[in-house]
Amino acid sequence: MCALSEEVYTKVHSFRSAKQMWDTIALTYEGSLEVKCNNLSFLARKYELFKMGESESIQTMFGRFQTIVNELSFLGRTYDNFDHIDKLLQSLPRKWRPQVIALRASKNLEILSLEELIGLLKVHELEL
């Protein structure tokens, strides 16, 4: 109870059990199961439709991507590393197509780390 802010404390101080308090706090900040399912559906769609903007930098694009991935993970939906790499390569604009083709041909994308991919893309961005 000491760790709660005054606002949260006033919502739960009259409850008799810690379970009632916890359930109220969880519902307040995480939402109901229906809200979670809707958020998960929205974020999954956002992940599937993810695209890099024409004038966006690799760093900015990756930051947006990581935010979506982290929110999905928080809601229990995870993708493996290869899915992330494939999604990022597909999201790049047309001017990146030669680099994408070269990466797919020269690197084993199954073992390539996300950080390594971003590093390679940043190097190419500097050359562009």
Backbone as XML, in Angstrom:
<?xml version="1.0"?>
<chain id="A" units="angstrom">
  <residue number="1" name="MET">
    <atom name="N" x="0.821" y="-1.200" z="0.000"/>
    <atom name="CA" x="0.000" y="0.000" z="0.000"/>
    <atom name="C" x="0.867" y="1.267" z="0.000"/>
  </residue>
  <residue number="2" name="CYS">
    <atom name="N" x="2.018" y="1.198" z="0.612"/>
    <atom name="CA" x="2.884" y="2.376" z="0.684"/>
    <atom name="C" x="3.417" y="2.778" z="-0.680"/>
  </residue>
  <residue number="3" name="ALA">
    <atom name="N" x="3.515" y="1.840" z="-1.606"/>
    <atom name="CA" x="4.069" y="2.128" z="-2.924"/>
    <atom name="C" x="3.050" y="2.763" z="-3.857"/>
  </residue>
  <residue number="4" name="LEU">
    <atom name="N" x="1.790" y="2.782" z="-3.483"/>
    <atom name="CA" x="0.741" y="3.325" z="-4.355"/>
    <atom name="C" x="0.715" y="4.844" z="-4.296"/>
  </residue>
  <residue number="5" name="SER">
    <atom name="N" x="0.397" y="5.434" z="-5.429"/>
    <atom name="CA" x="0.215" y="6.892" z="-5.437"/>
    <atom name="C" x="-1.075" y="7.212" z="-4.680"/>
  </residue>
  <residue number="6" name="GLU">
    <atom name="N" x="-1.237" y="8.467" z="-4.327"/>
    <atom name="CA" x="-2.420" y="8.872" z="-3.563"/>
    <atom name="C" x="-3.699" y="8.598" z="-4.366"/>
  </residue>
  <residue number="7" name="GLU">
    <atom name="N" x="-3.640" y="8.845" z="-5.657"/>
    <atom name="CA" x="-4.805" y="8.628" z="-6.527"/>
    <atom name="C" x="-5.224" y="7.152" z="-6.528"/>
  </residue>
  <residue number="8" name="VAL">
    <atom name="N" x="-4.253" y="6.255" z="-6.688"/>
    <atom name="CA" x="-4.546" y="4.825" z="-6.701"/>
    <atom name="C" x="-4.988" y="4.364" z="-5.318"/>
  </residue>
  <residue number="9" name="TYR">
    <atom name="N" x="-4.319" y="4.861" z="-4.296"/>
    <atom name="CA" x="-4.660" y="4.479" z="-2.925"/>
    <atom name="C" x="-6.114" y="4.800" z="-2.607"/>
  </residue>
  <residue number="10" name="THR">
    <atom name="N" x="-6.600" y="5.962" z="-3.046"/>
    <atom name="CA" x="-7.983" y="6.331" z="-2.749"/>
    <atom name="C" x="-8.977" y="5.400" z="-3.440"/>
  </residue>
  <residue number="11" name="LYS">
    <atom name="N" x="-8.579" y="4.783" z="-4.536"/>
    <atom name="CA" x="-9.468" y="3.841" z="-5.237"/>
    <atom name="C" x="-9.566" y="2.502" z="-4.522"/>
  </residue>
  <residue number="12" name="VAL">
    <atom name="N" x="-8.495" y="2.098" z="-3.831"/>
    <atom name="CA" x="-8.452" y="0.733" z="-3.306"/>
    <atom name="C" x="-8.369" y="0.632" z="-1.781"/>
  </residue>
  <residue number="13" name="HIS">
    <atom name="N" x="-8.275" y="1.745" z="-1.075"/>
    <atom name="CA" x="-8.040" y="1.665" z="0.370"/>
    <atom name="C" x="-9.180" y="1.007" z="1.146"/>
  </residue>
  <residue number="14" name="SER">
    <atom name="N" x="-10.368" y="1.014" z="0.616"/>
    <atom name="CA" x="-11.501" y="0.441" z="1.348"/>
    <atom name="C" x="-11.673" y="-1.063" z="1.124"/>
  </residue>
  <residue number="15" name="PHE">
    <atom name="N" x="-10.949" y="-1.632" z="0.192"/>
    <atom name="CA" x="-11.063" y="-3.074" z="-0.055"/>
    <atom name="C" x="-10.454" y="-3.851" z="1.103"/>
  </residue>
  <residue number="16" name="ARG">
    <atom name="N" x="-10.997" y="-5.028" z="1.345"/>
    <atom name="CA" x="-10.542" y="-5.841" z="2.471"/>
    <atom name="C" x="-9.382" y="-6.769" z="2.110"/>
  </residue>
  <residue number="17" name="SER">
    <atom name="N" x="-9.283" y="-7.158" z="0.843"/>
    <atom name="CA" x="-8.225" y="-8.108" z="0.483"/>
    <atom name="C" x="-7.289" y="-7.522" z="-0.577"/>
  </residue>
  <residue number="18" name="ALA">
    <atom name="N" x="-6.074" y="-8.046" z="-0.569"/>
    <atom name="CA" x="-5.082" y="-7.628" z="-1.562"/>
    <atom name="C" x="-5.545" y="-8.029" z="-2.964"/>
  </residue>
  <residue number="19" name="LYS">
    <atom name="N" x="-6.260" y="-9.143" z="-3.077"/>
    <atom name="CA" x="-6.764" y="-9.616" z="-4.380"/>
    <atom name="C" x="-7.724" y="-8.604" z="-4.983"/>
  </residue>
  <residue number="20" name="GLN">
    <atom name="N" x="-8.649" y="-8.081" z="-4.180"/>
    <atom name="CA" x="-9.585" y="-7.067" z="-4.667"/>
    <atom name="C" x="-8.820" y="-5.823" z="-5.133"/>
  </residue>
  <residue number="21" name="MET">
    <atom name="N" x="-7.830" y="-5.430" z="-4.348"/>
    <atom name="CA" x="-7.022" y="-4.260" z="-4.701"/>
    <atom name="C" x="-6.301" y="-4.492" z="-6.019"/>
  </residue>
  <residue number="22" name="TRP">
    <atom name="N" x="-5.645" y="-5.649" z="-6.120"/>
    <atom name="CA" x="-4.885" y="-5.959" z="-7.326"/>
    <atom name="C" x="-5.782" y="-6.003" z="-8.558"/>
  </residue>
  <residue number="23" name="ASP">
    <atom name="N" x="-6.933" y="-6.658" z="-8.451"/>
    <atom name="CA" x="-7.855" y="-6.760" z="-9.578"/>
    <atom name="C" x="-8.325" y="-5.382" z="-10.038"/>
  </residue>
  <residue number="24" name="THR">
    <atom name="N" x="-8.598" y="-4.502" z="-9.105"/>
    <atom name="CA" x="-9.033" y="-3.152" z="-9.452"/>
    <atom name="C" x="-7.917" y="-2.373" z="-10.147"/>
  </residue>
  <residue number="25" name="ILE">
    <atom name="N" x="-6.717" y="-2.472" z="-9.611"/>
    <atom name="CA" x="-5.576" y="-1.778" z="-10.219"/>
    <atom name="C" x="-5.300" y="-2.337" z="-11.615"/>
  </residue>
  <residue number="26" name="ALA">
    <atom name="N" x="-5.329" y="-3.655" z="-11.766"/>
    <atom name="CA" x="-5.084" y="-4.279" z="-13.070"/>
    <atom name="C" x="-6.132" y="-3.849" z="-14.079"/>
  </residue>
  <residue number="27" name="LEU">
    <atom name="N" x="-7.387" y="-3.832" z="-13.684"/>
    <atom name="CA" x="-8.452" y="-3.429" z="-14.595"/>
    <atom name="C" x="-8.314" y="-1.963" z="-14.989"/>
  </residue>
  <residue number="28" name="THR">
    <atom name="N" x="-7.911" y="-1.137" z="-14.036"/>
    <atom name="CA" x="-7.745" y="0.293" z="-14.297"/>
    <atom name="C" x="-6.634" y="0.554" z="-15.308"/>
  </residue>
  <residue number="29" name="TYR">
    <atom name="N" x="-5.498" y="-0.133" z="-15.164"/>
    <atom name="CA" x="-4.342" y="0.183" z="-15.991"/>
    <atom name="C" x="-4.166" y="-0.736" z="-17.197"/>
  </residue>
  <residue number="30" name="GLU">
    <atom name="N" x="-4.642" y="-1.970" z="-17.125"/>
    <atom name="CA" x="-4.484" y="-2.892" z="-18.243"/>
    <atom name="C" x="-5.763" y="-3.025" z="-19.051"/>
  </residue>
  <residue number="31" name="GLY">
    <atom name="N" x="-6.896" y="-2.739" z="-18.463"/>
    <atom name="CA" x="-8.164" y="-2.867" z="-19.151"/>
    <atom name="C" x="-8.716" y="-4.275" z="-19.025"/>
  </residue>
  <residue number="32" name="SER">
    <atom name="N" x="-9.924" y="-4.439" z="-19.493"/>
    <atom name="CA" x="-10.574" y="-5.741" z="-19.442"/>
    <atom name="C" x="-9.992" y="-6.648" z="-20.521"/>
  </residue>
  <residue number="33" name="LEU">
    <atom name="N" x="-10.380" y="-7.906" z="-20.497"/>
    <atom name="CA" x="-9.919" y="-8.865" z="-21.494"/>
    <atom name="C" x="-10.312" y="-8.412" z="-22.902"/>
  </residue>
  <residue number="34" name="GLU">
    <atom name="N" x="-11.494" y="-7.849" z="-23.022"/>
    <atom name="CA" x="-11.965" y="-7.360" z="-24.319"/>
    <atom name="C" x="-11.081" y="-6.226" z="-24.838"/>
  </residue>
  <residue number="35" name="VAL">
    <atom name="N" x="-10.695" y="-5.329" z="-23.952"/>
    <atom name="CA" x="-9.813" y="-4.218" z="-24.328"/>
    <atom name="C" x="-8.456" y="-4.755" z="-24.767"/>
  </residue>
  <residue number="36" name="LYS">
    <atom name="N" x="-7.923" y="-5.730" z="-24.022"/>
    <atom name="CA" x="-6.638" y="-6.329" z="-24.378"/>
    <atom name="C" x="-6.706" y="-6.983" z="-25.749"/>
  </residue>
  <residue number="37" name="CYS">
    <atom name="N" x="-7.790" y="-7.722" z="-26.009"/>
    <atom name="CA" x="-7.948" y="-8.389" z="-27.311"/>
    <atom name="C" x="-8.030" y="-7.380" z="-28.441"/>
  </residue>
  <residue number="38" name="ASN">
    <atom name="N" x="-8.751" y="-6.290" z="-28.228"/>
    <atom name="CA" x="-8.847" y="-5.248" z="-29.256"/>
    <atom name="C" x="-7.498" y="-4.582" z="-29.488"/>
  </residue>
  <residue number="39" name="ASN">
    <atom name="N" x="-6.768" y="-4.305" z="-28.404"/>
    <atom name="CA" x="-5.432" y="-3.714" z="-28.538"/>
    <atom name="C" x="-4.497" y="-4.663" z="-29.280"/>
  </residue>
  <residue number="40" name="LEU">
    <atom name="N" x="-4.567" y="-5.940" z="-28.937"/>
    <atom name="CA" x="-3.731" y="-6.937" z="-29.593"/>
    <atom name="C" x="-4.039" y="-7.011" z="-31.078"/>
  </residue>
  <residue number="41" name="SER">
    <atom name="N" x="-5.306" y="-7.008" z="-31.424"/>
    <atom name="CA" x="-5.713" y="-7.040" z="-32.830"/>
    <atom name="C" x="-5.220" y="-5.800" z="-33.574"/>
  </residue>
  <residue number="42" name="PHE">
    <atom name="N" x="-5.374" y="-4.637" z="-32.947"/>
    <atom name="CA" x="-4.918" y="-3.382" z="-33.542"/>
    <atom name="C" x="-3.410" y="-3.382" z="-33.758"/>
  </residue>
  <residue number="43" name="LEU">
    <atom name="N" x="-2.661" y="-3.818" z="-32.746"/>
    <atom name="CA" x="-1.204" y="-3.828" z="-32.851"/>
    <atom name="C" x="-0.711" y="-4.859" z="-33.860"/>
  </residue>
  <residue number="44" name="ALA">
    <atom name="N" x="-1.364" y="-6.025" z="-33.919"/>
    <atom name="CA" x="-0.983" y="-7.043" z="-34.900"/>
    <atom name="C" x="-1.192" y="-6.502" z="-36.309"/>
  </residue>
  <residue number="45" name="ARG">
    <atom name="N" x="-2.280" y="-5.792" z="-36.514"/>
    <atom name="CA" x="-2.547" y="-5.174" z="-37.827"/>
    <atom name="C" x="-1.500" y="-4.103" z="-38.129"/>
  </residue>
  <residue number="46" name="LYS">
    <atom name="N" x="-1.142" y="-3.324" z="-37.124"/>
    <atom name="CA" x="-0.120" y="-2.287" z="-37.286"/>
    <atom name="C" x="1.222" y="-2.919" z="-37.657"/>
  </residue>
  <residue number="47" name="TYR">
    <atom name="N" x="1.536" y="-4.058" z="-37.040"/>
    <atom name="CA" x="2.763" y="-4.786" z="-37.351"/>
    <atom name="C" x="2.733" y="-5.285" z="-38.802"/>
  </residue>
  <residue number="48" name="GLU">
    <atom name="N" x="1.623" y="-5.876" z="-39.194"/>
    <atom name="CA" x="1.508" y="-6.439" z="-40.544"/>
    <atom name="C" x="1.588" y="-5.363" z="-41.624"/>
  </residue>
  <residue number="49" name="LEU">
    <atom name="N" x="1.064" y="-4.186" z="-41.349"/>
    <atom name="CA" x="1.049" y="-3.099" z="-42.336"/>
    <atom name="C" x="2.239" y="-2.151" z="-42.206"/>
  </residue>
  <residue number="50" name="PHE">
    <atom name="N" x="3.183" y="-2.471" z="-41.344"/>
    <atom name="CA" x="4.314" y="-1.585" z="-41.071"/>
    <atom name="C" x="5.097" y="-1.291" z="-42.347"/>
  </residue>
  <residue number="51" name="LYS">
    <atom name="N" x="5.374" y="-0.015" z="-42.591"/>
    <atom name="CA" x="6.180" y="0.448" z="-43.730"/>
    <atom name="C" x="7.072" y="1.594" z="-43.280"/>
  </residue>
  <residue number="52" name="MET">
    <atom name="N" x="8.226" y="1.662" z="-43.906"/>
    <atom name="CA" x="9.139" y="2.778" z="-43.649"/>
    <atom name="C" x="8.742" y="3.929" z="-44.559"/>
  </residue>
  <residue number="53" name="GLY">
    <atom name="N" x="8.726" y="5.138" z="-44.033"/>
    <atom name="CA" x="8.428" y="6.320" z="-44.833"/>
    <atom name="C" x="9.576" y="6.637" z="-45.781"/>
  </residue>
  <residue number="54" name="GLU">
    <atom name="N" x="9.276" y="7.262" z="-46.900"/>
    <atom name="CA" x="10.283" y="7.585" z="-47.925"/>
    <atom name="C" x="11.421" y="8.436" z="-47.371"/>
  </residue>
  <residue number="55" name="SER">
    <atom name="N" x="11.086" y="9.399" z="-46.523"/>
    <atom name="CA" x="12.124" y="10.297" z="-46.007"/>
    <atom name="C" x="12.524" y="9.950" z="-44.573"/>
  </residue>
  <residue number="56" name="GLU">
    <atom name="N" x="12.056" y="8.842" z="-44.065"/>
    <atom name="CA" x="12.340" y="8.425" z="-42.695"/>
    <atom name="C" x="13.726" y="7.785" z="-42.606"/>
  </residue>
  <residue number="57" name="SER">
    <atom name="N" x="14.406" y="8.004" z="-41.492"/>
    <atom name="CA" x="15.719" y="7.382" z="-41.295"/>
    <atom name="C" x="15.545" y="5.959" z="-40.768"/>
  </residue>
  <residue number="58" name="ILE">
    <atom name="N" x="16.582" y="5.165" z="-40.913"/>
    <atom name="CA" x="16.565" y="3.790" z="-40.401"/>
    <atom name="C" x="16.362" y="3.810" z="-38.893"/>
  </residue>
  <residue number="59" name="GLN">
    <atom name="N" x="17.026" y="4.710" z="-38.202"/>
    <atom name="CA" x="16.917" y="4.795" z="-36.744"/>
    <atom name="C" x="15.484" y="5.093" z="-36.312"/>
  </residue>
  <residue number="60" name="THR">
    <atom name="N" x="14.841" y="6.057" z="-36.969"/>
    <atom name="CA" x="13.464" y="6.417" z="-36.636"/>
    <atom name="C" x="12.519" y="5.268" z="-36.939"/>
  </residue>
  <residue number="61" name="MET">
    <atom name="N" x="12.700" y="4.651" z="-38.104"/>
    <atom name="CA" x="11.860" y="3.522" z="-38.491"/>
    <atom name="C" x="12.005" y="2.382" z="-37.496"/>
  </residue>
  <residue number="62" name="PHE">
    <atom name="N" x="13.231" y="2.078" z="-37.096"/>
    <atom name="CA" x="13.476" y="0.984" z="-36.160"/>
    <atom name="C" x="12.874" y="1.299" z="-34.790"/>
  </residue>
  <residue number="63" name="GLY">
    <atom name="N" x="12.929" y="2.545" z="-34.378"/>
    <atom name="CA" x="12.311" y="2.948" z="-33.114"/>
    <atom name="C" x="10.804" y="2.712" z="-33.126"/>
  </residue>
  <residue number="64" name="ARG">
    <atom name="N" x="10.153" y="3.084" z="-34.220"/>
    <atom name="CA" x="8.709" y="2.835" z="-34.355"/>
    <atom name="C" x="8.411" y="1.342" z="-34.336"/>
  </residue>
  <residue number="65" name="PHE">
    <atom name="N" x="9.249" y="0.587" z="-35.040"/>
    <atom name="CA" x="9.072" y="-0.859" z="-35.114"/>
    <atom name="C" x="9.222" y="-1.495" z="-33.730"/>
  </residue>
  <residue number="66" name="GLN">
    <atom name="N" x="10.258" y="-1.103" z="-33.000"/>
    <atom name="CA" x="10.491" y="-1.655" z="-31.664"/>
    <atom name="C" x="9.343" y="-1.335" z="-30.708"/>
  </residue>
  <residue number="67" name="THR">
    <atom name="N" x="8.762" y="-0.157" z="-30.844"/>
    <atom name="CA" x="7.622" y="0.208" z="-30.006"/>
    <atom name="C" x="6.462" y="-0.748" z="-30.240"/>
  </residue>
  <residue number="68" name="ILE">
    <atom name="N" x="6.170" y="-1.033" z="-31.500"/>
    <atom name="CA" x="5.085" y="-1.963" z="-31.837"/>
    <atom name="C" x="5.398" y="-3.355" z="-31.303"/>
  </residue>
  <residue number="69" name="VAL">
    <atom name="N" x="6.620" y="-3.818" z="-31.531"/>
    <atom name="CA" x="7.033" y="-5.156" z="-31.076"/>
    <atom name="C" x="6.946" y="-5.266" z="-29.551"/>
  </residue>
  <residue number="70" name="ASN">
    <atom name="N" x="7.393" y="-4.242" z="-28.840"/>
    <atom name="CA" x="7.352" y="-4.258" z="-27.376"/>
    <atom name="C" x="5.918" y="-4.271" z="-26.851"/>
  </residue>
  <residue number="71" name="GLU">
    <atom name="N" x="5.037" y="-3.489" z="-27.480"/>
    <atom name="CA" x="3.640" y="-3.473" z="-27.058"/>
    <atom name="C" x="2.980" y="-4.825" z="-27.325"/>
  </residue>
  <residue number="72" name="LEU">
    <atom name="N" x="3.295" y="-5.437" z="-28.469"/>
    <atom name="CA" x="2.771" y="-6.766" z="-28.772"/>
    <atom name="C" x="3.264" y="-7.788" z="-27.759"/>
  </residue>
  <residue number="73" name="SER">
    <atom name="N" x="4.517" y="-7.705" z="-27.432"/>
    <atom name="CA" x="5.110" y="-8.632" z="-26.453"/>
    <atom name="C" x="4.444" y="-8.481" z="-25.089"/>
  </residue>
  <residue number="74" name="PHE">
    <atom name="N" x="4.184" y="-7.252" z="-24.700"/>
    <atom name="CA" x="3.515" y="-6.989" z="-23.429"/>
    <atom name="C" x="2.132" y="-7.642" z="-23.382"/>
  </residue>
  <residue number="75" name="LEU">
    <atom name="N" x="1.468" y="-7.692" z="-24.540"/>
    <atom name="CA" x="0.134" y="-8.302" z="-24.614"/>
    <atom name="C" x="0.188" y="-9.795" z="-24.900"/>
  </residue>
  <residue number="76" name="GLY">
    <atom name="N" x="1.398" y="-10.349" z="-24.996"/>
    <atom name="CA" x="1.536" y="-11.793" z="-25.141"/>
    <atom name="C" x="1.755" y="-12.297" z="-26.550"/>
  </residue>
  <residue number="77" name="ARG">
    <atom name="N" x="1.884" y="-11.426" z="-27.530"/>
    <atom name="CA" x="2.109" y="-11.849" z="-28.911"/>
    <atom name="C" x="3.565" y="-11.632" z="-29.254"/>
  </residue>
  <residue number="78" name="THR">
    <atom name="N" x="4.261" y="-12.694" z="-29.575"/>
    <atom name="CA" x="5.670" y="-12.575" z="-29.945"/>
    <atom name="C" x="5.895" y="-13.172" z="-31.328"/>
  </residue>
  <residue number="79" name="TYR">
    <atom name="N" x="6.900" y="-12.655" z="-31.980"/>
    <atom name="CA" x="7.340" y="-13.149" z="-33.276"/>
    <atom name="C" x="8.801" y="-13.536" z="-33.116"/>
  </residue>
  <residue number="80" name="ASP">
    <atom name="N" x="9.282" y="-14.436" z="-33.965"/>
    <atom name="CA" x="10.699" y="-14.786" z="-33.845"/>
    <atom name="C" x="11.550" y="-13.779" z="-34.611"/>
  </residue>
  <residue number="81" name="ASN">
    <atom name="N" x="12.854" y="-13.878" z="-34.423"/>
    <atom name="CA" x="13.801" y="-12.930" z="-35.004"/>
    <atom name="C" x="13.696" y="-12.884" z="-36.529"/>
  </residue>
  <residue number="82" name="PHE">
    <atom name="N" x="13.546" y="-14.045" z="-37.162"/>
    <atom name="CA" x="13.445" y="-14.086" z="-38.620"/>
    <atom name="C" x="12.217" y="-13.310" z="-39.102"/>
  </residue>
  <residue number="83" name="ASP">
    <atom name="N" x="11.088" y="-13.418" z="-38.384"/>
    <atom name="CA" x="9.882" y="-12.667" z="-38.761"/>
    <atom name="C" x="10.145" y="-11.163" z="-38.719"/>
  </residue>
  <residue number="84" name="HIS">
    <atom name="N" x="10.864" y="-10.720" z="-37.685"/>
    <atom name="CA" x="11.181" y="-9.288" z="-37.572"/>
    <atom name="C" x="12.075" y="-8.838" z="-38.727"/>
  </residue>
  <residue number="85" name="ILE">
    <atom name="N" x="13.076" y="-9.631" z="-39.031"/>
    <atom name="CA" x="13.994" y="-9.274" z="-40.108"/>
    <atom name="C" x="13.257" y="-9.241" z="-41.438"/>
  </residue>
  <residue number="86" name="ASP">
    <atom name="N" x="12.449" y="-10.241" z="-41.693"/>
    <atom name="CA" x="11.673" y="-10.299" z="-42.932"/>
    <atom name="C" x="10.726" y="-9.107" z="-43.025"/>
  </residue>
  <residue number="87" name="LYS">
    <atom name="N" x="10.063" y="-8.779" z="-41.934"/>
    <atom name="CA" x="9.131" y="-7.646" z="-41.916"/>
    <atom name="C" x="9.872" y="-6.339" z="-42.194"/>
  </residue>
  <residue number="88" name="LEU">
    <atom name="N" x="11.029" y="-6.142" z="-41.569"/>
    <atom name="CA" x="11.790" y="-4.910" z="-41.803"/>
    <atom name="C" x="12.257" y="-4.804" z="-43.249"/>
  </residue>
  <residue number="89" name="LEU">
    <atom name="N" x="12.732" y="-5.907" z="-43.809"/>
    <atom name="CA" x="13.190" y="-5.869" z="-45.213"/>
    <atom name="C" x="12.029" y="-5.585" z="-46.156"/>
  </residue>
  <residue number="90" name="GLN">
    <atom name="N" x="10.867" y="-6.127" z="-45.865"/>
    <atom name="CA" x="9.694" y="-5.880" z="-46.704"/>
    <atom name="C" x="9.184" y="-4.447" z="-46.567"/>
  </residue>
  <residue number="91" name="SER">
    <atom name="N" x="9.461" y="-3.830" z="-45.435"/>
    <atom name="CA" x="8.924" y="-2.501" z="-45.165"/>
    <atom name="C" x="9.732" y="-1.377" z="-45.818"/>
  </residue>
  <residue number="92" name="LEU">
    <atom name="N" x="10.918" y="-1.704" z="-46.308"/>
    <atom name="CA" x="11.778" y="-0.667" z="-46.887"/>
    <atom name="C" x="11.218" y="-0.151" z="-48.208"/>
  </residue>
  <residue number="93" name="PRO">
    <atom name="N" x="11.424" y="1.140" z="-48.493"/>
    <atom name="CA" x="10.943" y="1.719" z="-49.756"/>
    <atom name="C" x="11.646" y="1.104" z="-50.976"/>
  </residue>
  <residue number="94" name="ARG">
    <atom name="N" x="11.110" y="1.385" z="-52.149"/>
    <atom name="CA" x="11.615" y="0.816" z="-53.412"/>
    <atom name="C" x="13.091" y="1.095" z="-53.662"/>
  </residue>
  <residue number="95" name="LYS">
    <atom name="N" x="13.565" y="2.274" z="-53.271"/>
    <atom name="CA" x="14.970" y="2.611" z="-53.529"/>
    <atom name="C" x="15.927" y="1.686" z="-52.775"/>
  </residue>
  <residue number="96" name="TRP">
    <atom name="N" x="15.419" y="0.950" z="-51.791"/>
    <atom name="CA" x="16.222" y="0.012" z="-51.014"/>
    <atom name="C" x="16.228" y="-1.392" z="-51.617"/>
  </residue>
  <residue number="97" name="ARG">
    <atom name="N" x="15.445" y="-1.641" z="-52.669"/>
    <atom name="CA" x="15.308" y="-2.998" z="-53.212"/>
    <atom name="C" x="16.641" y="-3.652" z="-53.576"/>
  </residue>
  <residue number="98" name="PRO">
    <atom name="N" x="17.583" y="-2.956" z="-54.241"/>
    <atom name="CA" x="18.868" y="-3.612" z="-54.537"/>
    <atom name="C" x="19.597" y="-4.081" z="-53.275"/>
  </residue>
  <residue number="99" name="GLN">
    <atom name="N" x="19.547" y="-3.277" z="-52.220"/>
    <atom name="CA" x="20.195" y="-3.653" z="-50.960"/>
    <atom name="C" x="19.488" y="-4.844" z="-50.323"/>
  </residue>
  <residue number="100" name="VAL">
    <atom name="N" x="18.167" y="-4.863" z="-50.380"/>
    <atom name="CA" x="17.396" y="-5.975" z="-49.814"/>
    <atom name="C" x="17.743" y="-7.272" z="-50.538"/>
  </residue>
  <residue number="101" name="ILE">
    <atom name="N" x="17.801" y="-7.208" z="-51.857"/>
    <atom name="CA" x="18.144" y="-8.391" z="-52.653"/>
    <atom name="C" x="19.552" y="-8.870" z="-52.309"/>
  </residue>
  <residue number="102" name="ALA">
    <atom name="N" x="20.479" y="-7.935" z="-52.191"/>
    <atom name="CA" x="21.861" y="-8.292" z="-51.843"/>
    <atom name="C" x="21.937" y="-8.925" z="-50.454"/>
  </residue>
  <residue number="103" name="LEU">
    <atom name="N" x="21.206" y="-8.375" z="-49.486"/>
    <atom name="CA" x="21.200" y="-8.939" z="-48.137"/>
    <atom name="C" x="20.608" y="-10.345" z="-48.117"/>
  </residue>
  <residue number="104" name="ARG">
    <atom name="N" x="19.516" y="-10.528" z="-48.834"/>
    <atom name="CA" x="18.883" y="-11.851" z="-48.868"/>
    <atom name="C" x="19.810" y="-12.885" z="-49.516"/>
  </residue>
  <residue number="105" name="ALA">
    <atom name="N" x="20.598" y="-12.449" z="-50.499"/>
    <atom name="CA" x="21.498" y="-13.371" z="-51.192"/>
    <atom name="C" x="22.776" y="-13.653" z="-50.407"/>
  </residue>
  <residue number="106" name="SER">
    <atom name="N" x="23.277" y="-12.660" z="-49.689"/>
    <atom name="CA" x="24.594" y="-12.807" z="-49.063"/>
    <atom name="C" x="24.563" y="-13.200" z="-47.580"/>
  </residue>
  <residue number="107" name="LYS">
    <atom name="N" x="23.467" y="-12.987" z="-46.901"/>
    <atom name="CA" x="23.399" y="-13.253" z="-45.459"/>
    <atom name="C" x="22.422" y="-14.383" z="-45.173"/>
  </residue>
  <residue number="108" name="ASN">
    <atom name="N" x="22.726" y="-15.151" z="-44.150"/>
    <atom name="CA" x="21.784" y="-16.158" z="-43.671"/>
    <atom name="C" x="20.843" y="-15.442" z="-42.713"/>
  </residue>
  <residue number="109" name="LEU">
    <atom name="N" x="19.658" y="-15.116" z="-43.172"/>
    <atom name="CA" x="18.726" y="-14.329" z="-42.374"/>
    <atom name="C" x="18.192" y="-15.096" z="-41.166"/>
  </residue>
  <residue number="110" name="GLU">
    <atom name="N" x="18.367" y="-16.408" z="-41.166"/>
    <atom name="CA" x="17.918" y="-17.219" z="-40.032"/>
    <atom name="C" x="18.767" y="-16.958" z="-38.789"/>
  </residue>
  <residue number="111" name="ILE">
    <atom name="N" x="20.041" y="-16.603" z="-38.988"/>
    <atom name="CA" x="20.932" y="-16.396" z="-37.842"/>
    <atom name="C" x="21.362" y="-14.938" z="-37.678"/>
  </residue>
  <residue number="112" name="LEU">
    <atom name="N" x="20.985" y="-14.074" z="-38.607"/>
    <atom name="CA" x="21.321" y="-12.655" z="-38.534"/>
    <atom name="C" x="20.551" y="-12.014" z="-37.384"/>
  </residue>
  <residue number="113" name="SER">
    <atom name="N" x="21.247" y="-11.238" z="-36.561"/>
    <atom name="CA" x="20.551" y="-10.565" z="-35.460"/>
    <atom name="C" x="19.910" y="-9.284" z="-35.985"/>
  </residue>
  <residue number="114" name="LEU">
    <atom name="N" x="18.898" y="-8.838" z="-35.267"/>
    <atom name="CA" x="18.196" y="-7.617" z="-35.642"/>
    <atom name="C" x="19.132" y="-6.414" z="-35.581"/>
  </residue>
  <residue number="115" name="GLU">
    <atom name="N" x="19.996" y="-6.390" z="-34.576"/>
    <atom name="CA" x="20.939" y="-5.284" z="-34.427"/>
    <atom name="C" x="21.941" y="-5.256" z="-35.573"/>
  </residue>
  <residue number="116" name="GLU">
    <atom name="N" x="22.370" y="-6.443" z="-36.021"/>
    <atom name="CA" x="23.298" y="-6.533" z="-37.141"/>
    <atom name="C" x="22.629" y="-6.029" z="-38.425"/>
  </residue>
  <residue number="117" name="LEU">
    <atom name="N" x="21.377" y="-6.402" z="-38.625"/>
    <atom name="CA" x="20.640" y="-5.923" z="-39.799"/>
    <atom name="C" x="20.531" y="-4.405" z="-39.787"/>
  </residue>
  <residue number="118" name="ILE">
    <atom name="N" x="20.165" y="-3.844" z="-38.643"/>
    <atom name="CA" x="20.022" y="-2.391" z="-38.549"/>
    <atom name="C" x="21.362" y="-1.716" z="-38.822"/>
  </residue>
  <residue number="119" name="GLY">
    <atom name="N" x="22.438" y="-2.278" z="-38.330"/>
    <atom name="CA" x="23.771" y="-1.739" z="-38.607"/>
    <atom name="C" x="24.073" y="-1.740" z="-40.101"/>
  </residue>
  <residue number="120" name="LEU">
    <atom name="N" x="23.768" y="-2.842" z="-40.777"/>
    <atom name="CA" x="23.996" y="-2.921" z="-42.227"/>
    <atom name="C" x="23.141" y="-1.901" z="-42.973"/>
  </residue>
  <residue number="121" name="LEU">
    <atom name="N" x="21.905" y="-1.740" z="-42.529"/>
    <atom name="CA" x="21.013" y="-0.776" z="-43.182"/>
    <atom name="C" x="21.473" y="0.660" z="-42.938"/>
  </residue>
  <residue number="122" name="LYS">
    <atom name="N" x="22.003" y="0.942" z="-41.756"/>
    <atom name="CA" x="22.515" y="2.288" z="-41.468"/>
    <atom name="C" x="23.715" y="2.614" z="-42.347"/>
  </residue>
  <residue number="123" name="VAL">
    <atom name="N" x="24.590" y="1.642" z="-42.555"/>
    <atom name="CA" x="25.754" y="1.837" z="-43.428"/>
    <atom name="C" x="25.276" y="2.174" z="-44.836"/>
  </residue>
  <residue number="124" name="HIS">
    <atom name="N" x="24.309" y="1.423" z="-45.311"/>
    <atom name="CA" x="23.784" y="1.668" z="-46.672"/>
    <atom name="C" x="23.081" y="3.036" z="-46.733"/>
  </residue>
  <residue number="125" name="GLU">
    <atom name="N" x="22.387" y="3.394" z="-45.655"/>
    <atom name="CA" x="21.695" y="4.699" z="-45.611"/>
    <atom name="C" x="22.697" y="5.834" z="-45.760"/>
  </residue>
  <residue number="126" name="LEU">
    <atom name="N" x="23.850" y="5.703" z="-45.124"/>
    <atom name="CA" x="24.886" y="6.734" z="-45.237"/>
    <atom name="C" x="25.385" y="6.844" z="-46.682"/>
  </residue>
  <residue number="127" name="GLU">
    <atom name="N" x="25.480" y="5.697" z="-47.369"/>
    <atom name="CA" x="25.916" y="5.712" z="-48.758"/>
    <atom name="C" x="24.871" y="6.334" z="-49.682"/>
  </residue>
  <residue number="128" name="LEU">
    <atom name="N" x="23.597" y="6.132" z="-49.357"/>
    <atom name="CA" x="22.528" y="6.738" z="-50.162"/>
    <atom name="C" x="22.553" y="8.254" z="-50.020"/>
  </residue>
</chain>
